């Protein structure tokens, strides 16, 4: 798996939109998952610590 913790935010967003696995920058072990459709949603949540990333 690619180290996604050091990527710039816009690169992480591209990976999330494509459905790729992106690690949580807060807990560093959880995986960010979309709330709804990955292509259209603006909210992604970690499956471990429940931290959210909201893109406006």
Secondary structure, 3 states (H helix, E strand, C coil): CCCCCCCCHHHHHHHHHCCCCCECCCCCCCEEEECCCCCCCCEEEECCCCCEEECC
